[in-house]
Amino acid sequence: MPDDRPQPPRFPFPAPSAVPAFPAGPAGLLLCGARLADGRTVDVRLGGDRIEAVGTAGSLAPGPAGSRVDLGGYLLLPAPAEPHAHGDTALSADGPPSCDPREVQRRATEAALLQLGHGATALRSHVRVGGMQGLDAFAAVLRARRSLCGLAELTAVAMPRVLTGTAGADGLALLRDAVKMGAAAVGGCPDTDPDPTGYVEAVLEVASEHGLPVDLHTDAADPARLARIAAMAGGLRPGVTLGPCGGLGRLPEEAAGRAADQLAAAGVGVVCLPQGGCGAAGRYGTPPLRLLRAAGVRVAAGSGALRDAANPVGRGDPLEAAYLLASRQGLRPETAYEAVSTAARAVLGLPEVRVEAGFPAELLAVRGADLAGALSLAYSRIVVHRGRVVARTSAVREYCDSAATAALGLPRQGRGEVS
């Protein structure tokens, strides 16, 4: 059977100041004989952190300092991104997650490595702040980010519980402190505040002050509240994202349609969680993706919980998220994969990736002949970040000898016997 289990990271970590700044990949790395989603078979030469050239198979040579990676039998795609992770609570399904900062750092790092092995070279982690732990968990995730330098881009979003009234003063102070520490976006969960509208106003104010994007957790089950969020968020740059918005799928179609039009007009994106919900978002569910897309809403897909209390079997695999969008939501494989790659990168404010010269060398090679097959049986993978191979997963499926398979000429791998 395929064994995709990544090796666990080694600890202890180096001190943040001792973490080296990894350069981009070697100039001239050549990816040979890769199949593209449009059916072409090509060579791709990388130059540092960019794609330098794309040519027909056999037409390119590596640069002077480059080497070759044989991608025969692999489909080469823009790398996925993870727009909705929870590194502080990941891998804690066996009991309440420890708030010890070193344990939080360990879990956040291991979770990011697991998702990197699946192909996600950029990840956004939502981190709870306040209570007994204050900003300790947030600081721990930032340390994990530094320790992953050169392997993956991990960013953090602070999530205070309450931002309004007397109790919200501390949360607002923590949110501002988290921004000073290095928050990549301003976030939170307005559904948990006694005054959800006031909560959103506070988040938007802080984001506007610092020129940061907004990423809010909401079930989006209240059309009036959603309309107010859209009205307040309209025109805010660099942008507003809501997720997982499962409540939109429980609204009458007419109400959901109005909400979709309001979100599109405001330029608000939606991140859904087809693999399951997360603790901060409350109820599970998937929003009406076709309706949102038809209205012009940018829709991305994330993983949510990764083996924590909210989803003890969560895999954190963007290709599984795309598979579920295709199999359960009826999206075309190309559209489903776009939700975890192009749209997810856009939500994170990252540049677009195409397998074309000049674009970032953020790539995923998956064994398979086409995208539908890759989403179905995506076991073996090679991940490229900033122009160098940063992760490999190899899977071998073996069968015992069979006259039937030999007579039919079925493809298989095997050593003659399976004991």
Buried (B, 14 or more C-beta within 10 A) or exposed (E): EEEBEBEEBEEEBEEBEEBEEBEBBBBBBBBBBBBBBEEEBBBBBBBBBBBBBBEEBEEBBBBEEBEBBEBEEBBBBBBBBBBBBBBBBBBBBEEEBEBEBEBBBBBBBBBBBBBBBBBBBBBBBBBBBBEEBBBBBBBBBBBBBBBBBBBBBBBBBBBBBBBBEEEBEBBBEBBBBBBEBBBBBBBBBBBBBEBBBBBBBBBBEBBEEEEBBBBBBBBBBBBEBBBBBBEBBBEBEEBBBBBBBBBBBBBEEEBBBBBBBBBBBBBBBBBBBBBBBBBBBBEBBBBBBEBBBEBEBBBBBBBBBBBBBBBEEBBBBBBBBBBBBBBEBEBEBEBBBBBBBBBBBBBBBBEEBEBEBEBBBBBBBBBBEBBBBBBBBBBBBBBBBBBBBBBEBEBEEEBEEEEEBEEEEEEEEBEEEEE
